[in-house]
Amino acid sequence: MKNVVKLLSYNTFIPFFYPALMLPIRTWRTKAIKMLDFHTGDRLIIPGVGSGHDVSAIPNDVRVDGVDISDVMLGIGKLKLKLFGRDKHVTLSKMDAEKLSFDDNTFDKAILSLFLTVVFDAKVAFSEIVRVVKPGGQILIFDHLLRKGDVPGVLAKPIDAVLSYNFASVTRMLDDIIEGHPVTVEKTVKGDPMGFLKGILLVKH
């Protein structure tokens, strides 16, 4: 039952206003993706891939696995891939990002774009991403995540507990999500002119 509200949202109204919502930050989102050091033959996972908004920024010689819980978003994504000839190296699948059906150490890269603030349990989802990314692999986060001290935990945690059931949370802490995982923050850049969003590059040990 945990994802019922989110699933309903992503299968009804969100697919229709999402492109317009993302347009103002497209350049910043693409800039963040360029923080990744892609190589020919790399395998990339994009959880919460939606309609494939980030695929156009990925080199053609990289194999992409995008997963999402929304049939509607995935349907739009598959149509776009076919129209633009990107369907040969990109696979879109319906899957719960909190329980990925991939083996450990499968992927060279991961892109978590506007994902950790909308997934139901960000800690569980991030754990799954770390599990399936190879040691030495890069994980790019493009999102609005706070750092410890930005908002008192006594306020942020109760608010997040409520917002987890809705469209998105704006009080999640990066430090809490990545705590205990073998990752290091390598670089952080602005994800929009105001710095509300950030591009955060991590490397798995």
PyRosetta script that sets phi, psi and omega in degrees:
from pyrosetta import init, pose_from_sequence

init()
pose = pose_from_sequence("MKNVVKLLSYNTFIPFFYPALMLPIRTWRTKAIKMLDFHTGDRLIIPGVGSGHDVSAIPNDVRVDGVDISDVMLGIGKLKLKLFGRDKHVTLSKMDAEKLSFDDNTFDKAILSLFLTVVFDAKVAFSEIVRVVKPGGQILIFDHLLRKGDVPGVLAKPIDAVLSYNFASVTRMLDDIIEGHPVTVEKTVKGDPMGFLKGILLVKH")
pose.set_psi(1, -15.7)
pose.set_omega(1, -170.8)
pose.set_phi(2, -60.1)
pose.set_psi(2, -32.0)
pose.set_omega(2, -175.3)
pose.set_phi(3, -104.3)
pose.set_psi(3, 15.4)
pose.set_omega(3, -175.4)
pose.set_phi(4, -61.5)
pose.set_psi(4, -47.8)
pose.set_omega(4, -178.5)
pose.set_phi(5, -64.6)
pose.set_psi(5, -45.2)
pose.set_omega(5, 179.5)
pose.set_phi(6, -64.5)
pose.set_psi(6, -43.7)
pose.set_omega(6, -179.2)
pose.set_phi(7, -61.9)
pose.set_psi(7, -41.8)
pose.set_omega(7, 178.2)
pose.set_phi(8, -62.7)
pose.set_psi(8, -42.7)
pose.set_omega(8, -179.5)
pose.set_phi(9, -62.6)
pose.set_psi(9, -45.7)
pose.set_omega(9, -175.2)
pose.set_phi(10, -78.1)
pose.set_psi(10, -7.4)
pose.set_omega(10, 176.4)
pose.set_phi(11, -108.1)
pose.set_psi(11, 2.4)
pose.set_omega(11, -178.6)
pose.set_phi(12, -124.7)
pose.set_psi(12, -88.1)
pose.set_omega(12, -170.6)
pose.set_phi(13, -88.1)
pose.set_psi(13, -30.4)
pose.set_omega(13, -174.5)
pose.set_phi(14, -62.0)
pose.set_psi(14, -42.0)
pose.set_omega(14, -179.7)
pose.set_phi(15, -56.2)
pose.set_psi(15, -23.3)
pose.set_omega(15, -174.7)
pose.set_phi(16, -88.1)
pose.set_psi(16, -29.8)
pose.set_omega(16, 178.7)
pose.set_phi(17, -104.8)
pose.set_psi(17, -7.7)
pose.set_omega(17, -177.5)
pose.set_phi(18, -58.1)
pose.set_psi(18, -47.0)
pose.set_omega(18, -179.3)
pose.set_phi(19, -57.8)
pose.set_psi(19, -42.8)
pose.set_omega(19, 179.6)
pose.set_phi(20, -67.3)
pose.set_psi(20, -36.7)
pose.set_omega(20, 179.8)
pose.set_phi(21, -65.9)
pose.set_psi(21, -35.5)
pose.set_omega(21, -176.4)
pose.set_phi(22, -84.4)
pose.set_psi(22, -19.3)
pose.set_omega(22, -174.7)
pose.set_phi(23, -55.3)
pose.set_psi(23, -44.8)
pose.set_omega(23, -177.6)
pose.set_phi(24, -63.8)
pose.set_psi(24, -23.7)
pose.set_omega(24, -177.4)
pose.set_phi(25, -108.2)
pose.set_psi(25, 10.6)
pose.set_omega(25, -176.4)
pose.set_phi(26, -57.9)
pose.set_psi(26, -45.6)
pose.set_omega(26, -178.6)
pose.set_phi(27, -62.6)
pose.set_psi(27, -42.2)
pose.set_omega(27, -179.6)
pose.set_phi(28, -68.3)
pose.set_psi(28, -37.2)
pose.set_omega(28, 179.2)
pose.set_phi(29, -65.5)
pose.set_psi(29, -42.8)
pose.set_omega(29, 178.1)
pose.set_phi(30, -65.1)
pose.set_psi(30, -40.2)
pose.set_omega(30, 178.4)
pose.set_phi(31, -60.9)
pose.set_psi(31, -40.9)
pose.set_omega(31, 179.0)
pose.set_phi(32, -64.3)
pose.set_psi(32, -41.8)
pose.set_omega(32, -179.7)
pose.set_phi(33, -61.5)
pose.set_psi(33, -30.8)
pose.set_omega(33, 179.8)
pose.set_phi(34, -70.0)
pose.set_psi(34, -6.8)
pose.set_omega(34, 174.1)
pose.set_phi(35, -69.6)
pose.set_psi(35, -22.3)
pose.set_omega(35, 179.1)
pose.set_phi(36, -75.6)
pose.set_psi(36, 140.7)
pose.set_omega(36, -179.0)
pose.set_phi(37, -97.3)
pose.set_psi(37, 83.3)
pose.set_omega(37, -176.0)
pose.set_phi(38, -75.4)
pose.set_psi(38, 144.9)
pose.set_omega(38, 174.2)
pose.set_phi(39, -130.6)
pose.set_psi(39, 152.5)
pose.set_omega(39, 177.7)
pose.set_phi(40, -56.2)
pose.set_psi(40, 129.9)
pose.set_omega(40, 179.0)
pose.set_phi(41, 90.7)
pose.set_psi(41, -3.8)
pose.set_omega(41, 176.9)
pose.set_phi(42, -59.1)
pose.set_psi(42, 150.1)
pose.set_omega(42, 173.7)
pose.set_phi(43, -114.1)
pose.set_psi(43, 127.0)
pose.set_omega(43, -173.2)
pose.set_phi(44, -119.1)
pose.set_psi(44, 137.6)
pose.set_omega(44, 173.0)
pose.set_phi(45, -112.6)
pose.set_psi(45, 136.5)
pose.set_omega(45, 175.5)
pose.set_phi(46, -124.1)
pose.set_psi(46, 98.0)
pose.set_omega(46, 175.6)
pose.set_phi(47, -75.8)
pose.set_psi(47, 146.1)
pose.set_omega(47, -176.2)
pose.set_phi(48, 64.9)
pose.set_psi(48, 39.7)
pose.set_omega(48, -174.6)
pose.set_phi(49, -65.9)
pose.set_psi(49, -22.1)
pose.set_omega(49, 179.4)
pose.set_phi(50, 58.5)
pose.set_psi(50, -127.6)
pose.set_omega(50, -178.9)
pose.set_phi(51, -92.7)
pose.set_psi(51, 16.7)
pose.set_omega(51, 175.5)
pose.set_phi(52, 80.4)
pose.set_psi(52, 31.9)
pose.set_omega(52, -175.3)
pose.set_phi(53, -57.9)
pose.set_psi(53, -32.8)
pose.set_omega(53, -175.0)
pose.set_phi(54, -90.7)
pose.set_psi(54, -9.9)
pose.set_omega(54, -172.7)
pose.set_phi(55, -61.1)
pose.set_psi(55, -35.3)
pose.set_omega(55, -177.4)
pose.set_phi(56, -64.6)
pose.set_psi(56, -18.5)
pose.set_omega(56, -179.7)
pose.set_phi(57, -91.9)
pose.set_psi(57, -0.7)
pose.set_omega(57, -177.9)
pose.set_phi(58, -96.5)
pose.set_psi(58, 135.1)
pose.set_omega(58, 177.8)
pose.set_phi(59, -57.0)
pose.set_psi(59, 146.4)
pose.set_omega(59, -177.0)
pose.set_phi(60, -65.4)
pose.set_psi(60, -21.3)
pose.set_omega(60, -177.8)
pose.set_phi(61, -92.7)
pose.set_psi(61, 14.7)
pose.set_omega(61, 176.3)
pose.set_phi(62, -106.6)
pose.set_psi(62, 133.4)
pose.set_omega(62, 178.8)
pose.set_phi(63, -85.7)
pose.set_psi(63, 125.6)
pose.set_omega(63, -174.5)
pose.set_phi(64, -114.3)
pose.set_psi(64, 132.1)
pose.set_omega(64, 170.7)
pose.set_phi(65, -116.1)
pose.set_psi(65, 111.3)
pose.set_omega(65, 177.8)
pose.set_phi(66, -106.5)
pose.set_psi(66, 134.7)
pose.set_omega(66, -179.8)
pose.set_phi(67, -126.9)
pose.set_psi(67, 149.7)
pose.set_omega(67, -179.2)
pose.set_phi(68, -160.2)
pose.set_psi(68, 162.1)
pose.set_omega(68, 178.4)
pose.set_phi(69, -95.9)
pose.set_psi(69, -6.2)
pose.set_omega(69, -174.6)
pose.set_phi(70, -99.4)
pose.set_psi(70, 117.9)
pose.set_omega(70, 176.5)
pose.set_phi(71, -64.3)
pose.set_psi(71, -38.5)
pose.set_omega(71, -177.5)
pose.set_phi(72, -66.6)
pose.set_psi(72, -48.4)
pose.set_omega(72, 179.7)
pose.set_phi(73, -61.9)
pose.set_psi(73, -42.4)
pose.set_omega(73, 179.4)
pose.set_phi(74, -64.9)
pose.set_psi(74, -38.1)
pose.set_omega(74, 178.1)
pose.set_phi(75, -62.1)
pose.set_psi(75, -43.3)
pose.set_omega(75, 177.7)
pose.set_phi(76, -64.2)
pose.set_psi(76, -42.8)
pose.set_omega(76, -179.3)
pose.set_phi(77, -61.4)
pose.set_psi(77, -44.5)
pose.set_omega(77, -179.7)
pose.set_phi(78, -64.3)
pose.set_psi(78, -37.3)
pose.set_omega(78, 177.8)
pose.set_phi(79, -65.4)
pose.set_psi(79, -43.2)
pose.set_omega(79, 178.8)
pose.set_phi(80, -62.6)
pose.set_psi(80, -42.3)
pose.set_omega(80, -179.7)
pose.set_phi(81, -61.5)
pose.set_psi(81, -41.5)
pose.set_omega(81, -179.5)
pose.set_phi(82, -68.0)
pose.set_psi(82, -41.6)
pose.set_omega(82, -179.1)
pose.set_phi(83, -63.3)
pose.set_psi(83, -36.7)
pose.set_omega(83, -177.3)
pose.set_phi(84, -99.8)
pose.set_psi(84, 9.5)
pose.set_omega(84, 175.2)
pose.set_phi(85, 67.2)
pose.set_psi(85, 30.8)
pose.set_omega(85, -179.4)
pose.set_phi(86, -108.0)
pose.set_psi(86, 10.6)
pose.set_omega(86, -173.3)
pose.set_phi(87, -80.4)
pose.set_psi(87, -10.2)
pose.set_omega(87, -177.4)
pose.set_phi(88, -75.3)
pose.set_psi(88, -34.3)
pose.set_omega(88, -176.9)
pose.set_phi(89, -113.5)
pose.set_psi(89, 11.2)
pose.set_omega(89, -179.6)
pose.set_phi(90, -126.2)
pose.set_psi(90, 128.5)
pose.set_omega(90, 177.4)
pose.set_phi(91, -118.9)
pose.set_psi(91, 124.3)
pose.set_omega(91, 177.6)
pose.set_phi(92, -108.7)
pose.set_psi(92, 129.9)
pose.set_omega(92, -176.2)
pose.set_phi(93, -136.8)
pose.set_psi(93, 147.2)
pose.set_omega(93, 174.0)
pose.set_phi(94, -79.6)
pose.set_psi(94, 123.0)
pose.set_omega(94, -175.8)
pose.set_phi(95, -163.2)
pose.set_psi(95, 145.1)
pose.set_omega(95, 174.2)
pose.set_phi(96, -81.4)
pose.set_psi(96, 118.2)
pose.set_omega(96, -177.3)
pose.set_phi(97, -65.2)
pose.set_psi(97, -15.4)
pose.set_omega(97, 178.0)
pose.set_phi(98, -85.0)
pose.set_psi(98, -3.5)
pose.set_omega(98, 178.8)
pose.set_phi(99, -150.2)
pose.set_psi(99, 73.3)
pose.set_omega(99, -175.8)
pose.set_phi(100, -73.2)
pose.set_psi(100, 139.6)
pose.set_omega(100, -179.8)
pose.set_phi(101, -97.3)
pose.set_psi(101, 44.3)
pose.set_omega(101, 175.5)
pose.set_phi(102, -116.8)
pose.set_psi(102, 151.5)
pose.set_omega(102, 178.2)
pose.set_phi(103, -71.0)
pose.set_psi(103, 161.5)
pose.set_omega(103, 174.7)
pose.set_phi(104, -58.7)
pose.set_psi(104, 147.7)
pose.set_omega(104, 172.1)
pose.set_phi(105, 55.8)
pose.set_psi(105, 44.5)
pose.set_omega(105, -178.9)
pose.set_phi(106, -91.1)
pose.set_psi(106, -35.9)
pose.set_omega(106, -168.8)
pose.set_phi(107, -109.0)
pose.set_psi(107, 148.8)
pose.set_omega(107, 176.8)
pose.set_phi(108, -86.9)
pose.set_psi(108, -28.8)
pose.set_omega(108, -175.4)
pose.set_phi(109, -142.4)
pose.set_psi(109, 159.3)
pose.set_omega(109, 173.2)
pose.set_phi(110, -144.1)
pose.set_psi(110, 141.8)
pose.set_omega(110, 174.2)
pose.set_phi(111, -120.4)
pose.set_psi(111, 119.6)
pose.set_omega(111, 178.3)
pose.set_phi(112, -111.9)
pose.set_psi(112, 83.8)
pose.set_omega(112, -172.7)
pose.set_phi(113, -100.8)
pose.set_psi(113, 112.7)
pose.set_omega(113, -177.2)
pose.set_phi(114, 49.6)
pose.set_psi(114, 46.9)
pose.set_omega(114, -174.2)
pose.set_phi(115, -115.4)
pose.set_psi(115, -48.8)
pose.set_omega(115, -173.5)
pose.set_phi(116, -69.0)
pose.set_psi(116, -17.6)
pose.set_omega(116, 176.6)
pose.set_phi(117, -91.5)
pose.set_psi(117, -6.2)
pose.set_omega(117, 179.8)
pose.set_phi(118, -116.1)
pose.set_psi(118, -24.0)
pose.set_omega(118, 178.6)
pose.set_phi(119, -66.2)
pose.set_psi(119, 149.3)
pose.set_omega(119, -174.7)
pose.set_phi(120, -60.5)
pose.set_psi(120, -55.0)
pose.set_omega(120, -179.2)
pose.set_phi(121, -118.7)
pose.set_psi(121, 98.9)
pose.set_omega(121, -175.0)
pose.set_phi(122, -64.1)
pose.set_psi(122, -34.6)
pose.set_omega(122, -178.5)
pose.set_phi(123, -66.6)
pose.set_psi(123, -44.6)
pose.set_omega(123, 179.4)
pose.set_phi(124, -65.1)
pose.set_psi(124, -44.5)
pose.set_omega(124, -179.4)
pose.set_phi(125, -62.9)
pose.set_psi(125, -42.1)
pose.set_omega(125, 179.8)
pose.set_phi(126, -66.4)
pose.set_psi(126, -37.2)
pose.set_omega(126, 177.2)
pose.set_phi(127, -59.6)
pose.set_psi(127, -40.3)
pose.set_omega(127, 179.0)
pose.set_phi(128, -66.2)
pose.set_psi(128, -39.5)
pose.set_omega(128, 178.3)
pose.set_phi(129, -63.9)
pose.set_psi(129, -46.2)
pose.set_omega(129, 178.8)
pose.set_phi(130, -59.9)
pose.set_psi(130, -38.8)
pose.set_omega(130, -179.3)
pose.set_phi(131, -61.9)
pose.set_psi(131, -43.0)
pose.set_omega(131, -173.3)
pose.set_phi(132, -88.3)
pose.set_psi(132, -9.3)
pose.set_omega(132, 177.1)
pose.set_phi(133, -89.3)
pose.set_psi(133, 139.9)
pose.set_omega(133, -178.6)
pose.set_phi(134, -70.5)
pose.set_psi(134, 152.2)
pose.set_omega(134, 171.1)
pose.set_phi(135, -56.3)
pose.set_psi(135, 134.3)
pose.set_omega(135, -175.6)
pose.set_phi(136, 89.1)
pose.set_psi(136, -8.5)
pose.set_omega(136, -179.5)
pose.set_phi(137, -74.4)
pose.set_psi(137, 156.8)
pose.set_omega(137, -178.6)
pose.set_phi(138, -103.2)
pose.set_psi(138, 141.5)
pose.set_omega(138, 176.7)
pose.set_phi(139, -124.6)
pose.set_psi(139, 118.9)
pose.set_omega(139, 178.4)
pose.set_phi(140, -102.6)
pose.set_psi(140, 126.2)
pose.set_omega(140, 174.5)
pose.set_phi(141, -109.4)
pose.set_psi(141, 125.6)
pose.set_omega(141, 172.6)
pose.set_phi(142, -122.5)
pose.set_psi(142, 105.6)
pose.set_omega(142, -170.1)
pose.set_phi(143, -170.8)
pose.set_psi(143, 176.2)
pose.set_omega(143, 171.6)
pose.set_phi(144, -101.5)
pose.set_psi(144, 100.2)
pose.set_omega(144, 177.4)
pose.set_phi(145, -128.4)
pose.set_psi(145, 134.5)
pose.set_omega(145, 179.8)
pose.set_phi(146, -81.8)
pose.set_psi(146, 161.2)
pose.set_omega(146, 170.3)
pose.set_phi(147, -107.1)
pose.set_psi(147, 157.7)
pose.set_omega(147, -179.4)
pose.set_phi(148, -56.3)
pose.set_psi(148, 133.0)
pose.set_omega(148, -178.7)
pose.set_phi(149, 101.2)
pose.set_psi(149, -19.5)
pose.set_omega(149, 179.2)
pose.set_phi(150, -66.3)
pose.set_psi(150, -43.5)
pose.set_omega(150, 177.1)
pose.set_phi(151, -136.6)
pose.set_psi(151, 133.1)
pose.set_omega(151, 179.1)
pose.set_phi(152, -55.0)
pose.set_psi(152, 132.9)
pose.set_omega(152, -179.0)
pose.set_phi(153, -57.2)
pose.set_psi(153, -30.9)
pose.set_omega(153, -179.2)
pose.set_phi(154, -64.2)
pose.set_psi(154, -22.0)
pose.set_omega(154, 176.5)
pose.set_phi(155, -97.7)
pose.set_psi(155, -43.8)
pose.set_omega(155, -174.1)
pose.set_phi(156, -63.7)
pose.set_psi(156, -44.9)
pose.set_omega(156, -174.2)
pose.set_phi(157, -64.7)
pose.set_psi(157, -45.6)
pose.set_omega(157, 177.5)
pose.set_phi(158, -63.9)
pose.set_psi(158, -37.9)
pose.set_omega(158, 178.9)
pose.set_phi(159, -63.9)
pose.set_psi(159, -44.9)
pose.set_omega(159, -179.3)
pose.set_phi(160, -63.7)
pose.set_psi(160, -35.6)
pose.set_omega(160, -179.9)
pose.set_phi(161, -60.4)
pose.set_psi(161, -33.8)
pose.set_omega(161, 178.9)
pose.set_phi(162, -80.0)
pose.set_psi(162, -47.3)
pose.set_omega(162, -176.0)
pose.set_phi(163, -67.4)
pose.set_psi(163, -20.1)
pose.set_omega(163, 179.8)
pose.set_phi(164, -57.6)
pose.set_psi(164, -27.1)
pose.set_omega(164, -178.0)
pose.set_phi(165, -88.0)
pose.set_psi(165, -6.2)
pose.set_omega(165, -177.6)
pose.set_phi(166, -107.3)
pose.set_psi(166, -163.3)
pose.set_omega(166, -174.2)
pose.set_phi(167, -60.7)
pose.set_psi(167, -46.9)
pose.set_omega(167, -176.4)
pose.set_phi(168, -159.0)
pose.set_psi(168, 156.7)
pose.set_omega(168, 174.5)
pose.set_phi(169, -112.2)
pose.set_psi(169, 142.9)
pose.set_omega(169, 178.7)
pose.set_phi(170, -115.9)
pose.set_psi(170, 16.3)
pose.set_omega(170, -177.6)
pose.set_phi(171, -121.4)
pose.set_psi(171, 11.7)
pose.set_omega(171, -177.7)
pose.set_phi(172, -76.0)
pose.set_psi(172, 142.1)
pose.set_omega(172, -176.0)
pose.set_phi(173, -101.6)
pose.set_psi(173, 125.8)
pose.set_omega(173, 176.9)
pose.set_phi(174, -56.9)
pose.set_psi(174, -43.8)
pose.set_omega(174, -176.7)
pose.set_phi(175, -60.8)
pose.set_psi(175, -39.0)
pose.set_omega(175, 179.1)
pose.set_phi(176, -67.3)
pose.set_psi(176, -39.4)
pose.set_omega(176, -176.3)
pose.set_phi(177, -68.5)
pose.set_psi(177, -41.6)
pose.set_omega(177, -174.6)
pose.set_phi(178, -93.0)
pose.set_psi(178, -5.4)
pose.set_omega(178, -177.3)
pose.set_phi(179, -57.7)
pose.set_psi(179, 132.4)
pose.set_omega(179, 177.6)
pose.set_phi(180, 85.2)
pose.set_psi(180, -2.1)
pose.set_omega(180, -179.8)
pose.set_phi(181, -100.5)
pose.set_psi(181, 150.5)
pose.set_omega(181, -178.3)
pose.set_phi(182, -78.6)
pose.set_psi(182, 63.2)
pose.set_omega(182, -179.8)
pose.set_phi(183, -132.3)
pose.set_psi(183, 152.4)
pose.set_omega(183, 177.4)
pose.set_phi(184, -128.7)
pose.set_psi(184, 135.7)
pose.set_omega(184, 175.3)
pose.set_phi(185, -76.0)
pose.set_psi(185, 116.5)
pose.set_omega(185, -177.4)
pose.set_phi(186, -92.1)
pose.set_psi(186, -36.6)
pose.set_omega(186, -175.2)
pose.set_phi(187, -160.7)
pose.set_psi(187, 147.2)
pose.set_omega(187, 176.7)
pose.set_phi(188, -133.3)
pose.set_psi(188, 133.7)
pose.set_omega(188, 177.1)
pose.set_phi(189, -131.1)
pose.set_psi(189, 160.7)
pose.set_omega(189, 175.5)
pose.set_phi(190, -64.3)
pose.set_psi(190, 141.6)
pose.set_omega(190, 178.0)
pose.set_phi(191, -107.1)
pose.set_psi(191, 2.3)
pose.set_omega(191, 175.3)
pose.set_phi(192, -166.5)
pose.set_psi(192, 166.3)
pose.set_omega(192, -176.0)
pose.set_phi(193, -57.7)
pose.set_psi(193, -30.8)
pose.set_omega(193, -177.5)
pose.set_phi(194, -88.5)
pose.set_psi(194, -13.3)
pose.set_omega(194, -178.4)
pose.set_phi(195, 80.1)
pose.set_psi(195, 14.4)
pose.set_omega(195, 176.9)
pose.set_phi(196, -66.3)
pose.set_psi(196, -43.2)
pose.set_omega(196, 175.1)
pose.set_phi(197, -96.2)
pose.set_psi(197, 155.7)
pose.set_omega(197, 178.9)
pose.set_phi(198, -139.4)
pose.set_psi(198, 148.9)
pose.set_omega(198, 169.0)
pose.set_phi(199, -101.1)
pose.set_psi(199, 121.4)
pose.set_omega(199, -174.7)
pose.set_phi(200, -123.8)
pose.set_psi(200, 117.3)
pose.set_omega(200, -179.0)
pose.set_phi(201, -99.6)
pose.set_psi(201, 124.1)
pose.set_omega(201, 177.4)
pose.set_phi(202, -118.3)
pose.set_psi(202, 154.0)
pose.set_omega(202, 175.5)
pose.set_phi(203, -124.6)
pose.set_psi(203, 134.5)
pose.set_omega(203, 177.2)
pose.set_phi(204, -83.4)
pose.set_psi(204, 133.7)
pose.set_omega(204, -179.5)
pose.set_phi(205, -71.6)
pose.dump_pdb("model.pdb")
